[in-house]
Amino acid sequence: MKRFIVATGLLLSSSLLAGVSDWWEAPIKQYEQQRLSQLHKVQSTSDIADFSTDGCSGFQSQSWQMLAEKFPEFKQHFGEGPPWEACCIEHDKEYWRGETHNGFELRLLADQALQQCVIDTGVQLTPELAKKYELDPATVEQAFSMTAAVMYRAVRLGGGPCSMLPWRWGYGWPNCAFVASSQKNTNFSDISNDESIVIFPTSAWFDREKNLWQIPVHLWVYEPESSKVRQSIVESVIKNKYALEVTKSSETYFNSRVNWLLADNEREKQLVIRMAGREFQLSKTRDNGHSETVISLPTELVSAFADNDTMIFYVILSPEDNREFFGTIKLVPEQGISIISDIDDTVKISAVTDRKALIENTLFKPFESAPGMANLYRQLERQGASFHFVSSSPWQLFQPLNQLMQSSQFPWATFHLKSVRFRDESLLDLFKKGTETKPLQIEPILKRYPNHQFILIGDSGEQDPEVYGEIARRYPKQIKAIWIRNITPDVKQMERFKKAFHSLPDELWQVFSKPEDINLES
């Protein structure tokens, strides 16, 4: 017991820090806001250094290593480094990049995560250590908890941005201690309080020729529509044409989705985002309210700010606007497997071939996922696949579609939908033919990832077999398989499939009724 406590004590900067109470947080926050603005200025004009770590600060790792080298018995008993060293390295990664947006809160979360990681390490190692040193398990856990508390207080007091310390928040950037602070976010997005933003998930690709990551940003600026008059017009048209009426049980779905479809698109809007420590002006929104911009970033900057192959950005709003809009971008590797999937009647029950049922499923009912498809896609995800949903559904339905995908536990995916501007009766023309929309959606994905093998998944309800067959003939080296969910079980359908997939190898395509019929090993 004594050896364990003494060894731990040698590596802590001072146990007195544990007495510092949380009342420090308020003045620390006020002070850090000023420092974060200085760090923000440095990040906007500098490059981040390669990641480096000293393990656990306060000379914990170094002291431990020195003791291990000098005393073989110490090394034998305690190893070459602190058992919580991995916690420190993860903590260092957050400190190294030093995000400035909500920087105080993010630093606090990183410090809390460090403390909890040390405690969890203790819980994990307690049985082994208690047995090895003949200690009471509670004593071992208490030692780790004390260590975690001291480390937490140390980083809270000494880890602020723009200090002279090597473990400061944002230590990957040039020191901002003597940089004059400036007003952050001098450029704000051109958006009023009655307008809103939908940010669509996108995937980045690596341009080997330019040695740059290409980061696509896609969003929609709109003004929500809640006109009872227009809702009643749409409701009347649907009732007269399809004998469908809004009921108490369907009212919520109907009102929400019609309002999405009739929302006012905001054109010529200039938005500004912050990503990877930089600010970027996006292309102005078009007539449909959409803005699509591809931002090029060097590998080192992407590596610095990526978490689990994901980049996060946020829209910069005026100081008076307290809303927050965040976007997510997946970093897809140069090689791998990609799934291009239809939505309606492939992963979502829509009944596209029956216009009345389609309108009912789209506007009056909760969205329902196709049985077993989410499980199939999760199996593909475990094999390393990335996902892209392509559909003739309108962009205005992205939010409820995405909610369905999340609640059904489909893997993260990009969306590629149809751009349509609805006006009352034209709202009933929800879907164009797949032959008109899908090739234009699919081909850019194939070109962005030329070294990927693609599996195309669709259904027999519309033109997926014909579209996928033509794509496979045009891109034979990239198409690994075509899977068609058969929702029209008719003997004549087999002739249709043979025609759609003519000149393609029989083993390339498969028609299935249940996802379990798919052979994932082929």
C-alpha positions in Angstrom: 0.0 0.0 0.0 2.7 2.4 1.0 4.7 1.8 -2.2 1.6 2.4 -4.4 0.6 5.6 -2.6 4.2 6.9 -2.5 4.8 6.2 -6.2 1.6 8.0 -7.1 2.4 10.9 -4.9 5.8 11.4 -6.5 4.2 12.1 -9.8 1.6 14.7 -8.8 2.4 18.4 -8.9 0.8 19.2 -5.6 -2.0 17.8 -3.6 -2.8 21.3 -2.4 -4.5 21.8 -5.8 -7.2 19.4 -4.7 -8.5 22.0 -2.3 -9.3 24.5 -5.0 -13.1 24.7 -5.2 -15.4 25.3 -8.1 -15.9 28.9 -7.3 -12.8 29.5 -9.4 -14.8 28.6 -12.6 -16.7 32.0 -12.8 -13.6 34.2 -12.9 -11.7 31.7 -15.0 -14.5 31.9 -17.7 -14.5 35.6 -17.8 -10.7 35.7 -18.2 -10.7 33.0 -20.8 -13.2 34.7 -23.1 -10.6 37.4 -23.7 -7.9 34.8 -24.3 -10.0 32.8 -26.6 -10.5 35.8 -28.8 -6.7 36.1 -29.0 -6.3 32.5 -29.9 -9.1 32.9 -32.5 -7.0 35.6 -34.2 -3.9 33.4 -34.2 -5.8 30.5 -35.7 -7.2 32.6 -38.5 -3.7 33.6 -39.7 -1.5 30.6 -38.7 -0.9 26.9 -39.4 -1.2 24.3 -36.7 1.9 22.3 -35.7 2.1 18.5 -35.9 0.5 16.9 -32.9 2.9 16.2 -30.0 2.4 15.0 -26.5 4.5 14.8 -23.3 2.1 12.2 -21.9 0.9 13.4 -18.5 1.9 16.9 -17.7 3.4 18.1 -14.5 6.4 15.8 -15.3 4.2 12.7 -14.4 5.2 10.7 -17.4 8.8 11.9 -17.4 9.2 11.2 -13.6 7.7 7.8 -13.9 10.0 6.9 -16.8 13.0 8.2 -14.8 12.1 6.1 -11.9 11.5 3.1 -14.1 14.9 3.5 -15.7 16.7 4.0 -12.4 14.9 1.4 -10.3 14.2 -2.0 -11.9 12.0 -2.9 -9.0 9.8 0.2 -9.6 9.5 -0.7 -13.3 8.7 -4.3 -12.5 5.9 -3.3 -10.1 4.5 -0.2 -11.8 5.5 -0.3 -15.5 7.2 2.3 -17.6 4.4 4.9 -17.5 1.4 5.9 -15.5 -1.5 3.6 -16.0 -3.7 6.6 -16.9 -1.2 7.9 -19.6 -3.6 7.1 -22.5 -6.1 9.4 -20.8 -3.6 12.2 -20.9 -2.8 11.7 -24.6 -6.5 11.9 -25.5 -6.7 15.1 -23.3 -3.7 16.5 -25.1 -5.4 16.1 -28.5 -8.2 18.4 -27.4 -5.8 20.9 -26.0 -3.5 20.8 -29.0 -6.2 22.0 -31.5 -7.9 24.3 -29.0 -11.3 25.0 -30.5 -12.4 28.6 -29.8 -16.1 28.4 -30.4 -17.5 27.5 -27.0 -13.9 27.1 -26.1 -14.4 27.4 -22.3 -17.1 24.8 -22.3 -15.1 22.5 -24.5 -12.0 22.8 -22.3 -14.1 22.1 -19.3 -15.5 19.0 -20.9 -12.0 17.8 -21.9 -10.8 18.2 -18.3 -13.8 16.4 -16.9 -13.2 13.6 -19.4 -9.6 13.3 -18.3 -10.7 13.1 -14.6 -13.3 10.4 -15.4 -10.9 8.5 -17.6 -8.4 8.2 -14.7 -11.2 7.1 -12.4 -12.4 4.5 -14.9 -8.8 3.3 -15.3 -8.7 2.8 -11.6 -11.9 0.8 -11.6 -10.6 -1.4 -14.4 -7.2 -2.0 -12.7 -8.4 -2.3 -9.1 -8.9 -6.1 -9.0 -5.4 -6.7 -10.4 -3.7 -4.1 -8.2 -5.5 -5.0 -5.0 -4.5 -8.7 -5.5 -0.9 -7.8 -6.5 -0.3 -5.5 -3.5 -2.6 -7.1 -1.0 -4.7 -4.0 -0.7 -8.3 -3.2 0.0 -10.0 -2.5 -3.4 -11.6 0.6 -1.9 -8.2 1.9 -1.1 -6.9 1.5 -4.6 -10.0 3.1 -6.1 -9.6 6.0 -3.7 -6.0 6.5 -4.7 -7.1 6.8 -8.4 -9.9 9.1 -7.5 -7.5 11.4 -5.6 -5.1 11.4 -8.5 -7.9 12.2 -10.9 -9.1 15.1 -8.7 -5.6 16.6 -8.4 -5.0 16.3 -12.2 -8.3 17.9 -12.9 -7.6 20.9 -10.6 -4.1 21.3 -12.2 -5.4 21.5 -15.7 -8.3 23.7 -14.8 -5.9 26.3 -13.2 -2.9 25.9 -15.6 -4.4 25.0 -18.9 -6.0 28.1 -20.1 -5.4 29.5 -23.6 -2.6 31.9 -24.3 -0.6 31.1 -21.2 3.2 30.6 -21.4 2.8 26.9 -20.4 3.5 24.2 -23.0 0.2 22.4 -22.2 -2.1 25.4 -22.7 -5.4 25.2 -24.6 -4.4 25.5 -28.2 -0.8 24.7 -27.8 -0.6 23.4 -31.4 -0.9 27.0 -32.5 1.7 29.8 -32.1 1.5 31.3 -28.6 -1.1 34.0 -28.4 0.0 35.4 -25.0 1.1 38.7 -26.6 -1.4 39.0 -29.4 -3.8 41.9 -29.2 -7.3 40.7 -28.9 -9.8 41.5 -31.6 -13.5 41.4 -32.1 -14.3 37.8 -33.1 -16.4 37.0 -36.1 -16.2 40.3 -37.9 -18.1 38.6 -40.8 -21.6 37.4 -40.0 -24.1 35.4 -42.0 -26.8 37.3 -43.8 -29.8 35.7 -42.1 -32.6 37.3 -40.1 -34.3 35.9 -37.0 -37.4 34.7 -38.9 -35.2 32.6 -41.3 -33.7 29.3 -40.5 -31.1 26.9 -41.9 -31.0 23.2 -42.6 -27.5 21.8 -43.0 -27.2 18.5 -45.0 -24.7 15.8 -44.1 -22.0 15.5 -46.8 -18.9 13.5 -47.4 -15.4 14.8 -48.3 -12.9 13.3 -50.7 -9.2 13.5 -51.0 -7.8 15.0 -54.1 -4.5 13.2 -54.6 -3.4 15.5 -57.5 -3.8 18.7 -55.4 -2.9 16.9 -52.1 -6.0 18.6 -50.5 -9.2 17.4 -48.9 -12.3 18.7 -50.7 -14.9 19.5 -48.1 -18.4 20.0 -49.5 -20.8 22.2 -47.5 -24.5 22.1 -48.5 -27.3 24.0 -46.7 -30.7 25.4 -47.3 -31.9 28.8 -46.0 -35.7 29.1 -45.7 -38.5 30.9 -43.9 -40.8 28.5 -42.1 -44.4 28.4 -43.5 -47.3 28.0 -41.2 -50.1 29.4 -43.3 -53.5 27.8 -42.4 -54.9 29.1 -45.7 -52.3 27.3 -47.8 -52.6 24.2 -45.7 -56.4 24.2 -46.2 -56.0 24.6 -50.0 -53.6 21.6 -50.1 -55.9 19.6 -47.8 -58.9 20.4 -50.1 -57.1 19.3 -53.2 -56.0 16.0 -51.7 -59.5 15.3 -50.4 -61.1 16.0 -53.8 -58.5 14.0 -55.8 -57.7 11.1 -53.5 -60.5 11.0 -50.9 -57.9 11.5 -48.1 -58.8 13.6 -45.1 -56.8 15.0 -42.2 -57.8 13.3 -39.0 -56.9 13.9 -35.4 -54.2 11.2 -35.6 -52.7 12.5 -38.8 -53.0 16.2 -38.2 -49.5 16.6 -36.7 -47.8 14.8 -39.6 -49.8 16.6 -42.2 -49.2 20.1 -40.9 -45.5 19.5 -40.3 -44.8 18.0 -43.7 -46.9 20.4 -45.7 -45.2 23.3 -44.0 -41.8 21.9 -44.9 -42.9 21.5 -48.6 -44.3 25.0 -48.8 -41.5 26.8 -46.9 -40.2 30.0 -48.5 -36.8 29.6 -50.0 -34.4 32.5 -49.3 -32.2 33.5 -52.2 -29.0 35.6 -52.4 -28.1 34.8 -48.8 -24.4 35.0 -47.9 -23.5 32.7 -45.1 -20.2 32.5 -43.2 -19.0 29.3 -41.4 -16.1 28.4 -39.2 -14.3 25.1 -39.7 -10.9 23.9 -38.7 -10.0 27.2 -37.1 -10.8 29.1 -40.3 -13.7 31.2 -41.5 -15.2 30.7 -45.0 -17.8 32.6 -47.0 -20.1 30.2 -48.8 -21.7 30.6 -52.2 -24.8 32.7 -52.1 -28.1 30.8 -51.9 -29.8 30.1 -55.3 -33.5 30.6 -56.1 -34.2 27.3 -54.2 -32.5 28.6 -51.1 -29.6 26.1 -51.4 -26.0 26.9 -51.2 -23.3 24.4 -52.2 -19.6 25.2 -51.7 -16.5 23.0 -51.8 -13.7 24.1 -49.5 -10.2 22.8 -50.0 -8.2 22.1 -46.8 -4.6 20.7 -46.3 -4.3 17.3 -44.7 -2.6 18.5 -41.6 -5.5 20.9 -40.8 -8.1 18.2 -41.4 -6.2 15.8 -39.2 -6.0 18.4 -36.5 -9.8 19.0 -36.3 -11.2 15.6 -37.4 -12.8 13.3 -34.8 -13.6 9.8 -35.9 -13.2 10.8 -39.5 -15.7 13.5 -39.1 -15.4 17.3 -39.5 -17.7 19.7 -37.6 -18.5 23.3 -38.6 -20.9 25.9 -37.5 -22.6 29.0 -39.0 -21.4 32.3 -37.7 -24.4 34.4 -36.7 -24.6 38.0 -35.4 -23.9 38.4 -31.6 -27.6 39.2 -31.1 -28.7 35.8 -32.6 -28.3 33.0 -30.0 -29.2 30.2 -32.3 -26.6 27.5 -33.3 -26.4 25.7 -36.6 -23.9 22.9 -36.8 -22.9 20.7 -39.8 -21.2 17.3 -40.1 -18.9 16.1 -42.9 -17.6 12.6 -43.2 -14.0 12.1 -44.4 -14.3 9.1 -46.7 -10.9 7.4 -47.5 -9.6 7.1 -51.0 -10.3 3.3 -51.1 -13.1 1.3 -49.7 -16.7 0.1 -50.2 -19.5 2.6 -50.7 -23.3 1.9 -50.7 -25.5 4.0 -52.9 -29.1 3.4 -51.8 -32.5 4.5 -52.9 -34.9 5.5 -50.1 -38.5 5.1 -51.1 -39.6 1.5 -51.0 -36.0 0.4 -50.5 -35.4 1.5 -46.9 -38.7 3.4 -46.3 -42.2 2.2 -47.0 -43.7 4.6 -49.5 -45.8 2.7 -52.1 -44.6 4.9 -54.9 -46.4 2.8 -57.5 -49.8 3.7 -55.9 -50.3 7.5 -56.0 -53.0 7.6 -53.3 -50.9 5.4 -50.9 -47.8 7.5 -51.7 -49.6 10.7 -50.7 -51.0 9.0 -47.6 -47.6 7.6 -46.5 -45.8 10.9 -47.3 -48.2 13.4 -45.7 -50.6 11.6 -43.3 -48.6 8.8 -41.6 -45.5 8.3 -39.6 -42.6 7.3 -41.8 -41.9 3.5 -41.5 -38.6 1.8 -42.4 -38.6 -1.3 -44.5 -38.2 -4.5 -42.4 -34.7 -5.7 -41.9 -32.9 -3.1 -44.0 -31.4 -1.1 -41.1 -29.8 -4.3 -39.8 -28.4 -5.1 -43.3 -26.9 -1.7 -43.6 -25.4 -1.9 -40.1 -23.7 -5.2 -41.1 -22.3 -3.4 -44.2 -21.1 -0.5 -41.9 -19.2 -3.0 -39.8 -17.4 -4.1 -42.9 -16.2 -0.6 -43.4 -18.8 0.7 -45.9 -19.8 4.4 -46.3 -23.3 5.3 -47.3 -25.1 7.7 -49.8 -28.9 7.9 -50.0 -30.1 9.0 -53.5 -33.8 9.6 -54.1 -36.4 11.4 -56.1 -37.9 12.7 -52.8 -37.7 16.5 -52.4 -35.0 18.2 -50.3 -37.9 19.7 -48.2 -38.5 16.2 -46.7 -34.9 15.8 -45.5 -35.7 16.5 -41.8 -38.4 13.8 -41.4 -36.4 11.4 -43.5 -33.3 11.9 -41.5 -35.3 11.5 -38.3 -36.5 8.1 -39.6 -33.0 7.0 -40.4 -31.8 7.9 -37.0 -34.7 6.3 -35.1 -34.4 3.2 -37.2 -30.6 3.1 -36.5 -29.4 3.3 -40.1 -25.8 4.2 -40.5 -24.7 7.8 -41.0 -25.2 8.7 -44.7 -25.1 11.6 -47.1 -28.4 12.6 -48.8 -28.9 13.4 -52.5 -32.5 14.4 -53.1 -34.5 16.4 -55.7 -34.8 20.1 -55.8 -38.4 21.2 -56.3 -40.3 24.4 -55.6 -43.9 23.5 -54.5 -46.9 25.7 -54.9 -50.2 24.3 -53.7 -51.5 21.7 -56.3 -48.0 21.1 -57.6 -47.2 19.7 -54.2 -48.9 16.4 -55.3 -46.3 15.9 -57.9 -43.8 14.7 -55.3 -41.6 12.4 -57.3 -40.0 12.6 -60.8 -38.9 9.5 -62.6 -35.7 8.0 -61.3 -34.3 7.9 -64.8 -34.4 11.7 -64.8 -32.9 12.3 -61.4 -30.7 9.4 -60.2 -28.0 9.3 -62.8 -27.3 13.0 -62.1 -27.1 12.2 -58.4 -25.0 9.0 -58.7 -22.3 9.9 -61.2 -20.7 12.7 -59.1 -20.4 10.2 -56.2 -18.6 7.7 -58.5 -16.3 10.3 -59.8 -15.4 11.6 -56.3 -14.4 8.2 -55.2 -12.8 6.5 -58.3 -11.0 3.9 -56.2 -14.1 2.7 -54.4 -16.2 -0.4 -55.1 -19.9 0.5 -55.1 -22.9 -1.6 -54.2 -26.1 -0.1 -55.7 -29.3 -0.9 -53.7 -32.8 -0.2 -54.9 -36.2 -1.7 -55.4 -38.4 -2.9 -58.3 -41.1 -0.3 -57.7 -39.7 2.3 -60.1 -36.7 2.5 -62.4 -33.9 1.4 -60.1 -33.1 -1.7 -62.1 -32.9 0.3 -65.4 -30.9 3.1 -63.8 -28.4 0.8 -62.0 -28.0 -1.4 -65.0 -27.0 1.6 -67.2 -24.7 2.9 -64.5 -23.0 -0.5 -64.2 -22.4 -0.6 -68.0 -20.8 2.8 -67.9 -18.7 2.3 -64.8 -17.9 -1.5 -64.9 -14.8 -1.3 -62.8 -16.5 0.5 -59.9 -19.8 -1.4 -59.5 -19.3 -4.4 -57.3 -22.9 -5.5 -56.9 -26.6 -4.5 -57.6 -29.3 -5.5 -55.1 -32.9 -5.0 -55.9 -35.6 -5.3 -53.3 -38.6 -7.0 -55.1 -41.8 -5.2 -54.0 -43.7 -6.2 -57.2 -43.6 -10.1 -57.1 -44.7 -10.9 -60.6 -43.4 -13.6 -62.9 -43.0 -11.1 -65.7 -40.6 -9.0 -63.5 -37.8 -11.5 -64.1 -37.9 -10.6 -67.8 -37.7 -7.0 -66.9 -34.6 -7.5 -64.7 -32.8 -9.5 -67.4 -33.5 -6.7 -69.9 -32.3 -4.0 -67.4 -29.1 -5.9 -66.6 -28.4 -7.2 -70.1 -24.7 -7.8 -70.9 -23.8 -7.7 -67.2 -22.5 -10.8 -65.4 -25.3 -12.7 -63.7 -23.4 -12.8 -60.4 -23.3 -8.9 -60.4 -27.0 -8.5 -59.6 -29.4 -10.0 -57.2 -33.2 -9.6 -56.6 -34.3 -10.2 -53.0 -37.5 -10.3 -51.0 -35.9 -10.3 -47.5 -32.6 -8.7 -46.5 -31.5 -12.0 -45.1 -31.4 -13.4 -48.6 -28.4 -11.2 -49.4 -25.0 -13.0 -49.3 -22.6 -10.5 -47.7 -19.7 -12.8 -48.2 -19.8 -12.7 -52.0 
